[in-house]
Amino acid sequence: MKMRCPHCKSTAHVRSSYEVSDLSRETYFACSNTACGHTFAAVTEIHRTLSPSAIPDPKIRLPLSKHVRRKVLVEQLMTLPTSPMPPPA
Ligand SMILES: [Zn+2]
């Protein structure tokens, strides 16, 4: 991952990162422009679900994107049979 340096607009590359929580990560960037030399931290946060997980963690409570067809999903989850095939490896 890379970002643009907010000062000189050059590319800034990731130097390191660590997981803050199940939903966020702090990443440290260094500007590639040696005349600038800016280093900075950014936080990446998961803030909504675009497609629901097939193996959801009950502790993770993310809002669903507006495009998700909730009623159809619920209807299908409650009525479709379970396939006899094993899950993918
Ligand atoms: Zn810079």
PDB file of the backbone (N, CA, C, O) and the ligand in Angstrom, with CONECT records:
HET     ZN  A 101       1
ATOM      1  N   MET A   1       0.843  -1.179   0.000  1.00  0.00           N
ATOM      2  CA  MET A   1       0.000   0.000   0.000  1.00  0.00           C
ATOM      3  C   MET A   1       0.889   1.244   0.000  1.00  0.00           C
ATOM      4  O   MET A   1       1.963   1.261   0.602  1.00  0.00           O
ATOM      5  N   LYS A   2       0.427   2.256  -0.671  1.00  0.00           N
ATOM      6  CA  LYS A   2       1.126   3.527  -0.655  1.00  0.00           C
ATOM      7  C   LYS A   2       0.110   4.657  -0.559  1.00  0.00           C
ATOM      8  O   LYS A   2      -1.067   4.493  -0.879  1.00  0.00           O
ATOM      9  N   MET A   3       0.601   5.813  -0.108  1.00  0.00           N
ATOM     10  CA  MET A   3      -0.226   7.018  -0.027  1.00  0.00           C
ATOM     11  C   MET A   3       0.578   8.171  -0.602  1.00  0.00           C
ATOM     12  O   MET A   3       1.775   8.052  -0.863  1.00  0.00           O
ATOM     13  N   ARG A   4      -0.101   9.275  -0.789  1.00  0.00           N
ATOM     14  CA  ARG A   4       0.590  10.463  -1.258  1.00  0.00           C
ATOM     15  C   ARG A   4       0.976  11.308  -0.048  1.00  0.00           C
ATOM     16  O   ARG A   4       0.173  11.511   0.862  1.00  0.00           O
ATOM     17  N   CYS A   5       2.203  11.794  -0.051  1.00  0.00           N
ATOM     18  CA  CYS A   5       2.664  12.665   1.036  1.00  0.00           C
ATOM     19  C   CYS A   5       1.780  13.916   1.042  1.00  0.00           C
ATOM     20  O   CYS A   5       1.614  14.564   0.008  1.00  0.00           O
ATOM     21  N   PRO A   6       1.213  14.256   2.208  1.00  0.00           N
ATOM     22  CA  PRO A   6       0.330  15.433   2.240  1.00  0.00           C
ATOM     23  C   PRO A   6       1.078  16.747   2.018  1.00  0.00           C
ATOM     24  O   PRO A   6       0.450  17.757   1.702  1.00  0.00           O
ATOM     25  N   HIS A   7       2.409  16.760   2.177  1.00  0.00           N
ATOM     26  CA  HIS A   7       3.172  18.004   2.020  1.00  0.00           C
ATOM     27  C   HIS A   7       3.657  18.203   0.583  1.00  0.00           C
ATOM     28  O   HIS A   7       3.339  19.210  -0.048  1.00  0.00           O
ATOM     29  N   CYS A   8       4.429  17.237   0.067  1.00  0.00           N
ATOM     30  CA  CYS A   8       5.048  17.447  -1.251  1.00  0.00           C
ATOM     31  C   CYS A   8       4.345  16.679  -2.369  1.00  0.00           C
ATOM     32  O   CYS A   8       4.698  16.829  -3.539  1.00  0.00           O
ATOM     33  N   LYS A   9       3.357  15.858  -2.020  1.00  0.00           N
ATOM     34  CA  LYS A   9       2.539  15.075  -2.966  1.00  0.00           C
ATOM     35  C   LYS A   9       3.293  13.932  -3.644  1.00  0.00           C
ATOM     36  O   LYS A   9       2.776  13.335  -4.588  1.00  0.00           O
ATOM     37  N   SER A  10       4.503  13.617  -3.181  1.00  0.00           N
ATOM     38  CA  SER A  10       5.224  12.451  -3.698  1.00  0.00           C
ATOM     39  C   SER A  10       4.632  11.183  -3.086  1.00  0.00           C
ATOM     40  O   SER A  10       3.846  11.249  -2.141  1.00  0.00           O
ATOM     41  N   THR A  11       5.013  10.036  -3.629  1.00  0.00           N
ATOM     42  CA  THR A  11       4.543   8.768  -3.085  1.00  0.00           C
ATOM     43  C   THR A  11       5.210   8.497  -1.738  1.00  0.00           C
ATOM     44  O   THR A  11       6.413   8.701  -1.573  1.00  0.00           O
ATOM     45  N   ALA A  12       4.412   8.038  -0.787  1.00  0.00           N
ATOM     46  CA  ALA A  12       4.925   7.623   0.520  1.00  0.00           C
ATOM     47  C   ALA A  12       4.705   6.117   0.638  1.00  0.00           C
ATOM     48  O   ALA A  12       3.621   5.617   0.337  1.00  0.00           O
ATOM     49  N   HIS A  13       5.740   5.399   1.079  1.00  0.00           N
ATOM     50  CA  HIS A  13       5.675   3.944   1.167  1.00  0.00           C
ATOM     51  C   HIS A  13       5.530   3.486   2.611  1.00  0.00           C
ATOM     52  O   HIS A  13       5.964   4.168   3.540  1.00  0.00           O
ATOM     53  N   VAL A  14       4.910   2.313   2.787  1.00  0.00           N
ATOM     54  CA  VAL A  14       4.719   1.726   4.112  1.00  0.00           C
ATOM     55  C   VAL A  14       6.063   1.269   4.665  1.00  0.00           C
ATOM     56  O   VAL A  14       6.847   0.624   3.969  1.00  0.00           O
ATOM     57  N   ARG A  15       6.318   1.608   5.916  1.00  0.00           N
ATOM     58  CA  ARG A  15       7.519   1.141   6.608  1.00  0.00           C
ATOM     59  C   ARG A  15       7.188   0.044   7.603  1.00  0.00           C
ATOM     60  O   ARG A  15       7.950  -0.911   7.756  1.00  0.00           O
ATOM     61  N   SER A  16       6.054   0.177   8.280  1.00  0.00           N
ATOM     62  CA  SER A  16       5.604  -0.864   9.202  1.00  0.00           C
ATOM     63  C   SER A  16       4.144  -0.601   9.554  1.00  0.00           C
ATOM     64  O   SER A  16       3.596   0.462   9.262  1.00  0.00           O
ATOM     65  N   SER A  17       3.534  -1.590  10.186  1.00  0.00           N
ATOM     66  CA  SER A  17       2.151  -1.426  10.623  1.00  0.00           C
ATOM     67  C   SER A  17       1.866  -2.416  11.735  1.00  0.00           C
ATOM     68  O   SER A  17       2.579  -3.404  11.904  1.00  0.00           O
ATOM     69  N   TYR A  18       0.815  -2.138  12.490  1.00  0.00           N
ATOM     70  CA  TYR A  18       0.379  -3.107  13.498  1.00  0.00           C
ATOM     71  C   TYR A  18      -1.133  -3.057  13.645  1.00  0.00           C
ATOM     72  O   TYR A  18      -1.773  -2.037  13.392  1.00  0.00           O
ATOM     73  N   GLU A  19      -1.683  -4.192  14.062  1.00  0.00           N
ATOM     74  CA  GLU A  19      -3.123  -4.312  14.224  1.00  0.00           C
ATOM     75  C   GLU A  19      -3.528  -3.638  15.523  1.00  0.00           C
ATOM     76  O   GLU A  19      -3.060  -4.022  16.595  1.00  0.00           O
ATOM     77  N   VAL A  20      -4.394  -2.638  15.437  1.00  0.00           N
ATOM     78  CA  VAL A  20      -4.896  -1.947  16.621  1.00  0.00           C
ATOM     79  C   VAL A  20      -6.060  -2.735  17.219  1.00  0.00           C
ATOM     80  O   VAL A  20      -6.157  -2.883  18.437  1.00  0.00           O
ATOM     81  N   SER A  21      -6.942  -3.240  16.353  1.00  0.00           N
ATOM     82  CA  SER A  21      -8.100  -4.026  16.782  1.00  0.00           C
ATOM     83  C   SER A  21      -8.523  -4.895  15.603  1.00  0.00           C
ATOM     84  O   SER A  21      -7.894  -4.851  14.546  1.00  0.00           O
ATOM     85  N   ASP A  22      -9.594  -5.692  15.777  1.00  0.00           N
ATOM     86  CA  ASP A  22     -10.095  -6.509  14.660  1.00  0.00           C
ATOM     87  C   ASP A  22     -10.533  -5.637  13.487  1.00  0.00           C
ATOM     88  O   ASP A  22     -10.605  -6.112  12.353  1.00  0.00           O
ATOM     89  N   LEU A  23     -10.825  -4.364  13.753  1.00  0.00           N
ATOM     90  CA  LEU A  23     -11.368  -3.486  12.712  1.00  0.00           C
ATOM     91  C   LEU A  23     -10.441  -2.341  12.317  1.00  0.00           C
ATOM     92  O   LEU A  23     -10.813  -1.513  11.486  1.00  0.00           O
ATOM     93  N   SER A  24      -9.240  -2.279  12.897  1.00  0.00           N
ATOM     94  CA  SER A  24      -8.365  -1.156  12.519  1.00  0.00           C
ATOM     95  C   SER A  24      -6.884  -1.528  12.596  1.00  0.00           C
ATOM     96  O   SER A  24      -6.480  -2.416  13.347  1.00  0.00           O
ATOM     97  N   ARG A  25      -6.105  -0.828  11.804  1.00  0.00           N
ATOM     98  CA  ARG A  25      -4.669  -1.047  11.712  1.00  0.00           C
ATOM     99  C   ARG A  25      -3.973   0.306  11.566  1.00  0.00           C
ATOM    100  O   ARG A  25      -4.411   1.151  10.786  1.00  0.00           O
ATOM    101  N   GLU A  26      -2.883   0.511  12.319  1.00  0.00           N
ATOM    102  CA  GLU A  26      -2.096   1.732  12.168  1.00  0.00           C
ATOM    103  C   GLU A  26      -0.900   1.411  11.288  1.00  0.00           C
ATOM    104  O   GLU A  26      -0.215   0.410  11.497  1.00  0.00           O
ATOM    105  N   THR A  27      -0.654   2.267  10.303  1.00  0.00           N
ATOM    106  CA  THR A  27       0.423   2.062   9.338  1.00  0.00           C
ATOM    107  C   THR A  27       1.319   3.287   9.322  1.00  0.00           C
ATOM    108  O   THR A  27       0.842   4.421   9.354  1.00  0.00           O
ATOM    109  N   TYR A  28       2.637   3.044   9.272  1.00  0.00           N
ATOM    110  CA  TYR A  28       3.614   4.123   9.235  1.00  0.00           C
ATOM    111  C   TYR A  28       4.169   4.263   7.823  1.00  0.00           C
ATOM    112  O   TYR A  28       4.566   3.281   7.196  1.00  0.00           O
ATOM    113  N   PHE A  29       4.187   5.496   7.335  1.00  0.00           N
ATOM    114  CA  PHE A  29       4.615   5.799   5.964  1.00  0.00           C
ATOM    115  C   PHE A  29       5.840   6.703   5.986  1.00  0.00           C
ATOM    116  O   PHE A  29       6.039   7.481   6.919  1.00  0.00           O
ATOM    117  N   ALA A  30       6.661   6.586   4.940  1.00  0.00           N
ATOM    118  CA  ALA A  30       7.801   7.484   4.741  1.00  0.00           C
ATOM    119  C   ALA A  30       7.728   8.028   3.320  1.00  0.00           C
ATOM    120  O   ALA A  30       7.580   7.270   2.362  1.00  0.00           O
ATOM    121  N   CYS A  31       7.833   9.342   3.193  1.00  0.00           N
ATOM    122  CA  CYS A  31       7.813   9.997   1.893  1.00  0.00           C
ATOM    123  C   CYS A  31       9.063   9.593   1.101  1.00  0.00           C
ATOM    124  O   CYS A  31      10.162   9.527   1.651  1.00  0.00           O
ATOM    125  N   SER A  32       8.877   9.323  -0.202  1.00  0.00           N
ATOM    126  CA  SER A  32       9.994   8.899  -1.045  1.00  0.00           C
ATOM    127  C   SER A  32      10.855  10.084  -1.503  1.00  0.00           C
ATOM    128  O   SER A  32      11.947   9.881  -2.035  1.00  0.00           O
ATOM    129  N   ASN A  33      10.390  11.282  -1.307  1.00  0.00           N
ATOM    130  CA  ASN A  33      11.129  12.489  -1.710  1.00  0.00           C
ATOM    131  C   ASN A  33      12.119  12.843  -0.591  1.00  0.00           C
ATOM    132  O   ASN A  33      11.719  13.323   0.469  1.00  0.00           O
ATOM    133  N   THR A  34      13.418  12.600  -0.839  1.00  0.00           N
ATOM    134  CA  THR A  34      14.419  12.832   0.205  1.00  0.00           C
ATOM    135  C   THR A  34      14.519  14.306   0.596  1.00  0.00           C
ATOM    136  O   THR A  34      14.947  14.622   1.706  1.00  0.00           O
ATOM    137  N   ALA A  35      14.129  15.208  -0.301  1.00  0.00           N
ATOM    138  CA  ALA A  35      14.141  16.628   0.047  1.00  0.00           C
ATOM    139  C   ALA A  35      13.015  16.968   1.032  1.00  0.00           C
ATOM    140  O   ALA A  35      13.068  17.996   1.708  1.00  0.00           O
ATOM    141  N   CYS A  36      12.010  16.113   1.109  1.00  0.00           N
ATOM    142  CA  CYS A  36      10.876  16.317   2.032  1.00  0.00           C
ATOM    143  C   CYS A  36      11.137  15.561   3.339  1.00  0.00           C
ATOM    144  O   CYS A  36      11.265  16.166   4.403  1.00  0.00           O
ATOM    145  N   GLY A  37      11.213  14.228   3.240  1.00  0.00           N
ATOM    146  CA  GLY A  37      11.535  13.413   4.409  1.00  0.00           C
ATOM    147  C   GLY A  37      10.418  13.217   5.414  1.00  0.00           C
ATOM    148  O   GLY A  37      10.665  12.753   6.527  1.00  0.00           O
ATOM    149  N   HIS A  38       9.190  13.564   5.042  1.00  0.00           N
ATOM    150  CA  HIS A  38       8.078  13.429   5.975  1.00  0.00           C
ATOM    151  C   HIS A  38       7.796  11.961   6.283  1.00  0.00           C
ATOM    152  O   HIS A  38       7.770  11.135   5.370  1.00  0.00           O
ATOM    153  N   THR A  39       7.585  11.628   7.552  1.00  0.00           N
ATOM    154  CA  THR A  39       7.082  10.318   7.955  1.00  0.00           C
ATOM    155  C   THR A  39       5.794  10.569   8.712  1.00  0.00           C
ATOM    156  O   THR A  39       5.667  11.566   9.423  1.00  0.00           O
ATOM    157  N   PHE A  40       4.848   9.675   8.560  1.00  0.00           N
ATOM    158  CA  PHE A  40       3.541   9.886   9.196  1.00  0.00           C
ATOM    159  C   PHE A  40       2.832   8.558   9.432  1.00  0.00           C
ATOM    160  O   PHE A  40       3.185   7.530   8.855  1.00  0.00           O
ATOM    161  N   ALA A  41       1.825   8.611  10.293  1.00  0.00           N
ATOM    162  CA  ALA A  41       1.029   7.433  10.631  1.00  0.00           C
ATOM    163  C   ALA A  41      -0.385   7.620  10.101  1.00  0.00           C
ATOM    164  O   ALA A  41      -0.920   8.729  10.104  1.00  0.00           O
ATOM    165  N   ALA A  42      -0.979   6.532   9.648  1.00  0.00           N
ATOM    166  CA  ALA A  42      -2.359   6.559   9.166  1.00  0.00           C
ATOM    167  C   ALA A  42      -3.089   5.360   9.767  1.00  0.00           C
ATOM    168  O   ALA A  42      -2.481   4.335  10.076  1.00  0.00           O
ATOM    169  N   VAL A  43      -4.389   5.506   9.925  1.00  0.00           N
ATOM    170  CA  VAL A  43      -5.205   4.417  10.454  1.00  0.00           C
ATOM    171  C   VAL A  43      -6.148   3.942   9.362  1.00  0.00           C
ATOM    172  O   VAL A  43      -6.845   4.742   8.738  1.00  0.00           O
ATOM    173  N   THR A  44      -6.165   2.640   9.138  1.00  0.00           N
ATOM    174  CA  THR A  44      -7.125   2.027   8.227  1.00  0.00           C
ATOM    175  C   THR A  44      -8.190   1.365   9.082  1.00  0.00           C
ATOM    176  O   THR A  44      -7.882   0.568   9.968  1.00  0.00           O
ATOM    177  N   GLU A  45      -9.452   1.702   8.811  1.00  0.00           N
ATOM    178  CA  GLU A  45     -10.537   1.167   9.614  1.00  0.00           C
ATOM    179  C   GLU A  45     -11.594   0.531   8.716  1.00  0.00           C
ATOM    180  O   GLU A  45     -12.024   1.123   7.726  1.00  0.00           O
ATOM    181  N   ILE A  46     -11.999  -0.669   9.071  1.00  0.00           N
ATOM    182  CA  ILE A  46     -13.098  -1.330   8.362  1.00  0.00           C
ATOM    183  C   ILE A  46     -14.383  -0.734   8.919  1.00  0.00           C
ATOM    184  O   ILE A  46     -14.610  -0.778  10.128  1.00  0.00           O
ATOM    185  N   HIS A  47     -15.238  -0.171   8.042  1.00  0.00           N
ATOM    186  CA  HIS A  47     -16.405   0.523   8.570  1.00  0.00           C
ATOM    187  C   HIS A  47     -17.742   0.041   8.022  1.00  0.00           C
ATOM    188  O   HIS A  47     -18.785   0.476   8.510  1.00  0.00           O
ATOM    189  N   ARG A  48     -17.750  -0.856   7.011  1.00  0.00           N
ATOM    190  CA  ARG A  48     -19.027  -1.430   6.588  1.00  0.00           C
ATOM    191  C   ARG A  48     -18.763  -2.707   5.800  1.00  0.00           C
ATOM    192  O   ARG A  48     -17.667  -2.927   5.283  1.00  0.00           O
ATOM    193  N   THR A  49     -19.787  -3.535   5.722  1.00  0.00           N
ATOM    194  CA  THR A  49     -19.721  -4.783   4.973  1.00  0.00           C
ATOM    195  C   THR A  49     -20.315  -4.579   3.590  1.00  0.00           C
ATOM    196  O   THR A  49     -21.419  -4.051   3.448  1.00  0.00           O
ATOM    197  N   LEU A  50     -19.566  -5.006   2.559  1.00  0.00           N
ATOM    198  CA  LEU A  50     -20.083  -4.945   1.191  1.00  0.00           C
ATOM    199  C   LEU A  50     -20.750  -6.256   0.809  1.00  0.00           C
ATOM    200  O   LEU A  50     -21.752  -6.263   0.094  1.00  0.00           O
ATOM    201  N   SER A  51     -20.191  -7.376   1.289  1.00  0.00           N
ATOM    202  CA  SER A  51     -20.751  -8.699   1.055  1.00  0.00           C
ATOM    203  C   SER A  51     -20.575  -9.492   2.336  1.00  0.00           C
ATOM    204  O   SER A  51     -19.446  -9.637   2.805  1.00  0.00           O
ATOM    205  N   PRO A  52     -21.652 -10.015   2.925  1.00  0.00           N
ATOM    206  CA  PRO A  52     -21.543 -10.695   4.218  1.00  0.00           C
ATOM    207  C   PRO A  52     -20.647 -11.926   4.168  1.00  0.00           C
ATOM    208  O   PRO A  52     -20.571 -12.618   3.153  1.00  0.00           O
ATOM    209  N   SER A  53     -19.970 -12.187   5.289  1.00  0.00           N
ATOM    210  CA  SER A  53     -19.119 -13.367   5.420  1.00  0.00           C
ATOM    211  C   SER A  53     -19.985 -14.629   5.537  1.00  0.00           C
ATOM    212  O   SER A  53     -21.075 -14.600   6.107  1.00  0.00           O
ATOM    213  N   ALA A  54     -19.479 -15.723   4.989  1.00  0.00           N
ATOM    214  CA  ALA A  54     -20.154 -17.018   5.140  1.00  0.00           C
ATOM    215  C   ALA A  54     -19.842 -17.645   6.496  1.00  0.00           C
ATOM    216  O   ALA A  54     -20.521 -18.576   6.930  1.00  0.00           O
ATOM    217  N   ILE A  55     -18.804 -17.123   7.164  1.00  0.00           N
ATOM    218  CA  ILE A  55     -18.430 -17.641   8.495  1.00  0.00           C
ATOM    219  C   ILE A  55     -18.280 -16.452   9.459  1.00  0.00           C
ATOM    220  O   ILE A  55     -17.189 -16.205   9.974  1.00  0.00           O
ATOM    221  N   PRO A  56     -19.372 -15.720   9.701  1.00  0.00           N
ATOM    222  CA  PRO A  56     -19.282 -14.480  10.483  1.00  0.00           C
ATOM    223  C   PRO A  56     -18.868 -14.715  11.934  1.00  0.00           C
ATOM    224  O   PRO A  56     -19.274 -15.689  12.569  1.00  0.00           O
ATOM    225  N   ASP A  57     -18.047 -13.791  12.436  1.00  0.00           N
ATOM    226  CA  ASP A  57     -17.664 -13.771  13.844  1.00  0.00           C
ATOM    227  C   ASP A  57     -18.741 -12.977  14.572  1.00  0.00           C
ATOM    228  O   ASP A  57     -18.932 -11.803  14.256  1.00  0.00           O
ATOM    229  N   PRO A  58     -19.454 -13.562  15.533  1.00  0.00           N
ATOM    230  CA  PRO A  58     -20.549 -12.849  16.202  1.00  0.00           C
ATOM    231  C   PRO A  58     -20.101 -11.579  16.928  1.00  0.00           C
ATOM    232  O   PRO A  58     -20.920 -10.704  17.205  1.00  0.00           O
ATOM    233  N   LYS A  59     -18.813 -11.475  17.237  1.00  0.00           N
ATOM    234  CA  LYS A  59     -18.311 -10.278  17.933  1.00  0.00           C
ATOM    235  C   LYS A  59     -18.152  -9.087  16.978  1.00  0.00           C
ATOM    236  O   LYS A  59     -18.102  -7.940  17.422  1.00  0.00           O
ATOM    237  N   ILE A  60     -18.073  -9.357  15.667  1.00  0.00           N
ATOM    238  CA  ILE A  60     -17.883  -8.287  14.686  1.00  0.00           C
ATOM    239  C   ILE A  60     -19.247  -7.748  14.262  1.00  0.00           C
ATOM    240  O   ILE A  60     -20.057  -8.478  13.689  1.00  0.00           O
ATOM    241  N   ARG A  61     -19.500  -6.469  14.543  1.00  0.00           N
ATOM    242  CA  ARG A  61     -20.790  -5.838  14.256  1.00  0.00           C
ATOM    243  C   ARG A  61     -20.569  -4.648  13.328  1.00  0.00           C
ATOM    244  O   ARG A  61     -20.414  -3.515  13.784  1.00  0.00           O
ATOM    245  N   LEU A  62     -20.557  -4.914  12.028  1.00  0.00           N
ATOM    246  CA  LEU A  62     -20.342  -3.878  11.025  1.00  0.00           C
ATOM    247  C   LEU A  62     -21.652  -3.542  10.326  1.00  0.00           C
ATOM    248  O   LEU A  62     -22.446  -4.444  10.057  1.00  0.00           O
ATOM    249  N   PRO A  63     -21.898  -2.278  10.025  1.00  0.00           N
ATOM    250  CA  PRO A  63     -23.078  -1.930   9.239  1.00  0.00           C
ATOM    251  C   PRO A  63     -22.996  -2.567   7.857  1.00  0.00           C
ATOM    252  O   PRO A  63     -21.911  -2.728   7.298  1.00  0.00           O
ATOM    253  N   LEU A  64     -24.160  -2.927   7.311  1.00  0.00           N
ATOM    254  CA  LEU A  64     -24.227  -3.456   5.952  1.00  0.00           C
ATOM    255  C   LEU A  64     -24.360  -2.305   4.964  1.00  0.00           C
ATOM    256  O   LEU A  64     -25.079  -1.338   5.217  1.00  0.00           O
ATOM    257  N   SER A  65     -23.665  -2.415   3.843  1.00  0.00           N
ATOM    258  CA  SER A  65     -23.791  -1.415   2.790  1.00  0.00           C
ATOM    259  C   SER A  65     -25.246  -1.335   2.317  1.00  0.00           C
ATOM    260  O   SER A  65     -25.981  -2.321   2.371  1.00  0.00           O
ATOM    261  N   LYS A  66     -25.648  -0.152   1.857  1.00  0.00           N
ATOM    262  CA  LYS A  66     -27.034   0.073   1.432  1.00  0.00           C
ATOM    263  C   LYS A  66     -27.475  -0.862   0.314  1.00  0.00           C
ATOM    264  O   LYS A  66     -28.657  -1.185   0.203  1.00  0.00           O
ATOM    265  N   HIS A  67     -26.521  -1.301  -0.522  1.00  0.00           N
ATOM    266  CA  HIS A  67     -26.914  -2.106  -1.674  1.00  0.00           C
ATOM    267  C   HIS A  67     -27.268  -3.559  -1.303  1.00  0.00           C
ATOM    268  O   HIS A  67     -27.829  -4.285  -2.124  1.00  0.00           O
ATOM    269  N   VAL A  68     -26.941  -3.985  -0.066  1.00  0.00           N
ATOM    270  CA  VAL A  68     -27.215  -5.371   0.336  1.00  0.00           C
ATOM    271  C   VAL A  68     -28.729  -5.568   0.455  1.00  0.00           C
ATOM    272  O   VAL A  68     -29.424  -4.804   1.125  1.00  0.00           O
ATOM    273  N   ARG A  69     -29.212  -6.606  -0.209  1.00  0.00           N
ATOM    274  CA  ARG A  69     -30.655  -6.895  -0.233  1.00  0.00           C
ATOM    275  C   ARG A  69     -31.003  -7.767   0.974  1.00  0.00           C
ATOM    276  O   ARG A  69     -31.099  -8.989   0.863  1.00  0.00           O
ATOM    277  N   ARG A  70     -31.189  -7.126   2.121  1.00  0.00           N
ATOM    278  CA  ARG A  70     -31.381  -7.811   3.398  1.00  0.00           C
ATOM    279  C   ARG A  70     -32.542  -8.801   3.375  1.00  0.00           C
ATOM    280  O   ARG A  70     -32.388  -9.945   3.801  1.00  0.00           O
ATOM    281  N   LYS A  71     -33.681  -8.376   2.890  1.00  0.00           N
ATOM    282  CA  LYS A  71     -34.868  -9.242   2.930  1.00  0.00           C
ATOM    283  C   LYS A  71     -34.647 -10.505   2.104  1.00  0.00           C
ATOM    284  O   LYS A  71     -35.047 -11.595   2.513  1.00  0.00           O
ATOM    285  N   VAL A  72     -34.012 -10.362   0.943  1.00  0.00           N
ATOM    286  CA  VAL A  72     -33.748 -11.526   0.095  1.00  0.00           C
ATOM    287  C   VAL A  72     -32.753 -12.458   0.784  1.00  0.00           C
ATOM    288  O   VAL A  72     -32.911 -13.678   0.752  1.00  0.00           O
ATOM    289  N   LEU A  73     -31.723 -11.874   1.409  1.00  0.00           N
ATOM    290  CA  LEU A  73     -30.737 -12.697   2.127  1.00  0.00           C
ATOM    291  C   LEU A  73     -31.386 -13.483   3.250  1.00  0.00           C
ATOM    292  O   LEU A  73     -31.163 -14.687   3.379  1.00  0.00           O
ATOM    293  N   VAL A  74     -32.177 -12.819   4.052  1.00  0.00           N
ATOM    294  CA  VAL A  74     -32.835 -13.490   5.181  1.00  0.00           C
ATOM    295  C   VAL A  74     -33.746 -14.594   4.662  1.00  0.00           C
ATOM    296  O   VAL A  74     -33.730 -15.709   5.184  1.00  0.00           O
ATOM    297  N   GLU A  75     -34.538 -14.294   3.641  1.00  0.00           N
ATOM    298  CA  GLU A  75     -35.461 -15.289   3.077  1.00  0.00           C
ATOM    299  C   GLU A  75     -34.671 -16.510   2.579  1.00  0.00           C
ATOM    300  O   GLU A  75     -35.065 -17.649   2.827  1.00  0.00           O
ATOM    301  N   GLN A  76     -33.564 -16.268   1.881  1.00  0.00           N
ATOM    302  CA  GLN A  76     -32.776 -17.382   1.359  1.00  0.00           C
ATOM    303  C   GLN A  76     -32.096 -18.170   2.478  1.00  0.00           C
ATOM    304  O   GLN A  76     -32.053 -19.399   2.434  1.00  0.00           O
ATOM    305  N   LEU A  77     -31.567 -17.469   3.477  1.00  0.00           N
ATOM    306  CA  LEU A  77     -30.919 -18.168   4.596  1.00  0.00           C
ATOM    307  C   LEU A  77     -31.910 -19.060   5.339  1.00  0.00           C
ATOM    308  O   LEU A  77     -31.547 -20.135   5.818  1.00  0.00           O
ATOM    309  N   MET A  78     -33.159 -18.614   5.434  1.00  0.00           N
ATOM    310  CA  MET A  78     -34.158 -19.364   6.196  1.00  0.00           C
ATOM    311  C   MET A  78     -34.798 -20.490   5.396  1.00  0.00           C
ATOM    312  O   MET A  78     -35.381 -21.396   5.990  1.00  0.00           O
ATOM    313  N   THR A  79     -34.709 -20.464   4.064  1.00  0.00           N
ATOM    314  CA  THR A  79     -35.461 -21.445   3.276  1.00  0.00           C
ATOM    315  C   THR A  79     -34.610 -22.370   2.401  1.00  0.00           C
ATOM    316  O   THR A  79     -35.060 -23.468   2.073  1.00  0.00           O
ATOM    317  N   LEU A  80     -33.416 -21.971   2.019  1.00  0.00           N
ATOM    318  CA  LEU A  80     -32.624 -22.803   1.112  1.00  0.00           C
ATOM    319  C   LEU A  80     -32.042 -24.009   1.863  1.00  0.00           C
ATOM    320  O   LEU A  80     -31.646 -23.881   3.021  1.00  0.00           O
ATOM    321  N   PRO A  81     -31.987 -25.179   1.209  1.00  0.00           N
ATOM    322  CA  PRO A  81     -31.388 -26.347   1.859  1.00  0.00           C
ATOM    323  C   PRO A  81     -29.870 -26.207   1.941  1.00  0.00           C
ATOM    324  O   PRO A  81     -29.269 -25.409   1.221  1.00  0.00           O
ATOM    325  N   THR A  82     -29.256 -26.996   2.830  1.00  0.00           N
ATOM    326  CA  THR A  82     -27.804 -27.036   2.951  1.00  0.00           C
ATOM    327  C   THR A  82     -27.262 -28.028   1.938  1.00  0.00           C
ATOM    328  O   THR A  82     -27.767 -29.145   1.824  1.00  0.00           O
ATOM    329  N   SER A  83     -26.235 -27.624   1.201  1.00  0.00           N
ATOM    330  CA  SER A  83     -25.619 -28.488   0.200  1.00  0.00           C
ATOM    331  C   SER A  83     -24.884 -29.638   0.893  1.00  0.00           C
ATOM    332  O   SER A  83     -24.282 -29.434   1.947  1.00  0.00           O
ATOM    333  N   PRO A  84     -24.925 -30.840   0.316  1.00  0.00           N
ATOM    334  CA  PRO A  84     -24.164 -31.964   0.896  1.00  0.00           C
ATOM    335  C   PRO A  84     -22.663 -31.869   0.610  1.00  0.00           C
ATOM    336  O   PRO A  84     -21.876 -32.610   1.199  1.00  0.00           O
ATOM    337  N   MET A  85     -22.262 -30.967  -0.285  1.00  0.00           N
ATOM    338  CA  MET A  85     -20.855 -30.829  -0.649  1.00  0.00           C
ATOM    339  C   MET A  85     -20.075 -30.160   0.476  1.00  0.00           C
ATOM    340  O   MET A  85     -20.614 -29.303   1.175  1.00  0.00           O
ATOM    341  N   PRO A  86     -18.789 -30.548   0.661  1.00  0.00           N
ATOM    342  CA  PRO A  86     -17.978 -29.897   1.706  1.00  0.00           C
ATOM    343  C   PRO A  86     -17.613 -28.482   1.308  1.00  0.00           C
ATOM    344  O   PRO A  86     -17.617 -28.156   0.121  1.00  0.00           O
ATOM    345  N   PRO A  87     -17.291 -27.621   2.290  1.00  0.00           N
ATOM    346  CA  PRO A  87     -16.873 -26.249   1.961  1.00  0.00           C
ATOM    347  C   PRO A  87     -15.536 -26.255   1.268  1.00  0.00           C
ATOM    348  O   PRO A  87     -14.801 -27.238   1.360  1.00  0.00           O
ATOM    349  N   PRO A  88     -15.191 -25.166   0.563  1.00  0.00           N
ATOM    350  CA  PRO A  88     -13.875 -25.099  -0.099  1.00  0.00           C
ATOM    351  C   PRO A  88     -12.746 -25.139   0.926  1.00  0.00           C
ATOM    352  O   PRO A  88     -12.909 -24.706   2.067  1.00  0.00           O
ATOM    353  N   ALA A  89     -11.621 -25.655   0.506  1.00  0.00           N
ATOM    354  CA  ALA A  89     -10.466 -25.778   1.425  1.00  0.00           C
ATOM    355  C   ALA A  89      -9.854 -24.439   1.714  1.00  0.00           C
ATOM    356  O   ALA A  89      -8.880 -24.353   2.462  1.00  0.00           O
TER     357      ALA A  89
HETATM  358 ZN    ZN A 101       6.875  14.479   1.053  1.00  0.00          ZN2+
END
